[in-house]
Amino acid sequence: MELGSLATTIALEMVVPILLGYWIDRWLGFSALFAILGGIAGLTGGVWHLVRLAAILSRQPGKKHQHHDDGS
């Protein structure tokens, strides 16, 4: 999967639960309960996905990152 589509997927999994929670709040007449719960769920899921993605990318052979020390 390409990096752009991964970024889009992670962004959507962070935003969609908030929007869904907002819609449920409006439907049930609550102020922000489900939007907040959706935000917590989306943030948790998105961060978990980012950590997994970073672990996968760090294990790929031939993809070493070079650190340049400029002496500062």
Contacts in CASP RR format, 6 or more apart in sequence:
PFRMAT RR
TARGET T0000
AUTHOR 0000-0000-0000
METHOD contacts of the structure
MODEL  1
MELGSLATTIALEMVVPILLGYWIDRWLGFSALFAILGGIAGLTGGVWHL
VRLAAILSRQPGKKHQHHDDGS
6 53 0 8 1.000
9 49 0 8 1.000
10 46 0 8 1.000
10 49 0 8 1.000
10 50 0 8 1.000
10 53 0 8 1.000
13 42 0 8 1.000
13 45 0 8 1.000
13 46 0 8 1.000
13 49 0 8 1.000
14 39 0 8 1.000
14 42 0 8 1.000
14 43 0 8 1.000
14 45 0 8 1.000
14 46 0 8 1.000
15 42 0 8 1.000
16 42 0 8 1.000
17 38 0 8 1.000
17 39 0 8 1.000
17 41 0 8 1.000
17 42 0 8 1.000
18 35 0 8 1.000
18 38 0 8 1.000
18 39 0 8 1.000
18 42 0 8 1.000
20 34 0 8 1.000
20 38 0 8 1.000
21 34 0 8 1.000
21 35 0 8 1.000
21 37 0 8 1.000
21 38 0 8 1.000
22 32 0 8 1.000
22 34 0 8 1.000
22 35 0 8 1.000
24 30 0 8 1.000
24 34 0 8 1.000
25 31 0 8 1.000
25 32 0 8 1.000
25 33 0 8 1.000
25 34 0 8 1.000
25 35 0 8 1.000
28 34 0 8 1.000
57 63 0 8 1.000
END
